[in-house]
Amino acid sequence: MKYFLIYISLIFCGFTTYAQINELGVFVGGVNYIGDVGPTTYIAPNEPAIGIIYKWNRSPRHAWRFSYYQGSLKSKDIDSDVPSRNLRGNSFENQIKELSAGMEFSFLNFDLHNGKKKISPYVFTGVNYFIYNEIYILNNESKKDYQSSTFAIPMTIGLKARLFDNFVLGAEIGARYTFTDNLDGSNPKNDNFETLRFGNLNSNDWYVFSGLTLTYTFGQNPCFCAE
C-alpha cells in the first residue's frame, strides 16, 4: 500500500509539472483600419493603442487568453494610392473598445515552471466583442449617429520570449474581421442616411492591432516535485 501511494503521488506530480501559471500584463502599440476609406495597406498602424492581457497557461503549448484593447480608427482618402479615393476626399474617425477571449497556441514548448529562457512563435484566435460608433459621412467628414457594438474574429500571430524569471516580452500583429461594414461611415444602418452609403456594401471592415506585450508571470507548482 505504501509503494502504491508513492507511485500515485509520482504520477500526480508528473501531471502537475505542467500545471497552470498566470500571466498579467499590458499591450502597447498602434491600430489601423482596412475598408472603404483611405489607404488599403493591411499593416500600417497610424494611431496609438493600449490594452490589458491575462493568460491562464493550461500547458506549455496552450493558454486561455483574455484581453481588453482600445484605440482610435482614423483614415483619409487623400492618403490613398487609389485615384478614385484620392479624388473623393472622405475621412472618418471612430473609437474601438474590445473584449477578447480565446486560445493562444505556442509552436514551441513554453514551459514557465522552470527558470530557463524561452522563445516561441504563437497564434491566437477566439471571439471579440467590441463597442464602436455608428457614423455617417457628410461633406467628406464623419458624424456620430449613435453607439453600437458587435462581434469580430481575431487572427493574431506573434513571437514571445521569456527573458527574465517572471517577465515575458512579445511582439504581435492581430487582424480583426468584424461583423460590420460601418466602422468608416460608408454603410450606416440608419435608413435616414441611405443616400450617403458608398463603397463595397457587401464587404465588412477590418482593423489591426500591432505592438508589444509585456506580461508578469505568477503561480506556483502545486506539487514540490523534481522536474
N, C-alpha and C positions, 0 to 999 in steps of 0.2 A: 504493500500500500504506500509506503514511504517513497519508494522509487517511482511509483506511478504518479504521485503528486509532484515529484521533482520533474518528471517528464512532461506533465501537463503544464507546469509553470514555465518550462523552457519553450514549449510551443507558443504559449501566450506571449512570452517576451519576444519571440521571433516576430509575431504579428505586430506588437506594439512598437517595434523598432521603426515602423512606418506610420506611427500614429500621427494624428493631425497636428499641425502647428499653424499659428495665426500670423497674418501679416496685416499691418495697418499703415497707410501712407498717403502720399499726395501725388497728383499729376499736375505738371506744369508744361504748357506748350501753346499750340495755336490751333485754329479751326478754319476751315474753308467750306464753301458750298459748291455744289455742282447741279446745274439746272438750266433754266431758260433765260437767265440774265447774266451778263458778264463773261469772263473767260471760261473756257472748257477744260482747264488743267485740273487733273484729278487730285494731285497732292500739291497744294500751294497755300499753306496757312497764312492768312492775312490779318487775323485778329487774335488777340491773346485768349487763352482758355485755362481754366483751373479745374481741379477735381479732387475727390477723396476716394480711396480704394480700400476695400477689405477683402482678404483672401483666407479661405479655410482649406489648407492643403490636406486632402484626404489620402494622398500617396505621393511619392517622388515625381510622378508624372501628371497628376490631375489635381486641380484646385477649383473649388467653388469660388466664384468671384462676384463681388457686388461693388457698385460704384455710383458716384454722383458726379457728373461733369456739367459745366456750364460755360457758355461763350456767346459772342455776338457773331451773327452772319451778316456780312456786307459784300456787295458786289456791284460793279458798274459796267454797263455796256461799252463805255469808252475805253475800257481796259482790255476788250476782247479783240482777238485777231480775226473774228468773223465779220466781214464787211457789213452785212445786214444789221448785226447787233450794234456795231460801232456807229452806224448812221441813226439807229433808233434812239439810242441815248438814255435808256431807262437805268434806274438804280434802285436799290432797296436796302433796308436794314431790318433784321429780326433778331430775336433772342431765343436761345436754346437752353433749357434746363432739363437734363435727362437723368433717369434712374436706370441702372442696368444690372442684370443678373444672368449668370451663365457659367459655363465651364471653360477653364483655361487648361490647355494641354501642352506640356513641355516635351520637346522631341528628345532631349537627353535627360538622364537621371538627375534630378534636382532635389536630393535629399538634404533637408535643412537641419537634420538631427546630428550631423557631425560638423566639425569646425573647418572642413576643407573648403577651399574656394571652388565655386561652381559657376558654370556658364551654360546657357541653353537658349536656342530659338524657341518661340512658342506661338500658339494661335489661340484666339478666344472667340467664342460666339455664344449667343443666347438670345435674350429679348430685351429691348429698350422701351421705356415709356417716357415720352418727353413732352414738355409744355412749350408752346410757341405762340406767336401772334398770327391770327388770320389777318392778312393785309391785302391791299389792292394798290395799284399804281395809277396815279393821276398826275398829269403834267410831268411825266418822267420820274416822279418821286413816289416812294411808298407811303401809304397812310394806314394806320392801325384801325381795324374794324372791331375785333374782339379777341379775347384769349382763348386758345383751343389746345387740344392735346391729342396725341395718337401714339402708335407704336412704330418701332423700327427694328431692323435686324442688323446687329453689329457683326462686322467681319474684320478682325484685328490680327495683325502679325507683329511680332516684336522679338527683341533679344534682351535677355536679362542676365545679370551676373551678381553673385554673392561675393563682394569684395572684402567685407568685414564680418565679424561674428554675427551681428544682428541687423545688418542692412543689406537690402537687395536693390540694385540700381537697374532700371530698364529703359529701353527706347522702343516706342511702338507707333504704328500707324493704324488707325481704326476707321474704316469706312462704315457709314450707316445708310442702309437702304430704307427710306421712310415710306409710310403709307399715306403720304400726302403729296400733292402736286402744287402746294401753295406756300412753300417757305419764302418764295420770291415775289408773291403778288401776281403771278401770271395766270392763276386759275382760282380766283376767290369763290368760296362756297356760296356766298350771298348772291342770290339771283338778281339783286338790285344792281350788281356790278357785272352782269353778264357781258355787256358790250365792251368791258375793259379786259376781257380774257385774251390771251395771246400765247404764242409758242406751241410746243407739242403737248396737247392736253391729255395724251394717253401715256405719258411717261412721268413717273414720280421723281421727286427730288432726292438728292443725296447730300450728306455733309460728312466731313472727315476731321477727326481729331488726331493731331500728330504731336508728339512730345516725349518727355521723360517722366518716369515714375520712380519714386523712392519710397520703399516700404521698410518698416521696422518689424522684425520677427520676434514672436514671443510664444511661450507654451513649452512645456517640458514633456519628455517621455514619461508615460505613466508607470513604467517599469524600469528599474535600475538593472539593465542587462548589458552584457558586453556586446558591442556592435561588431 
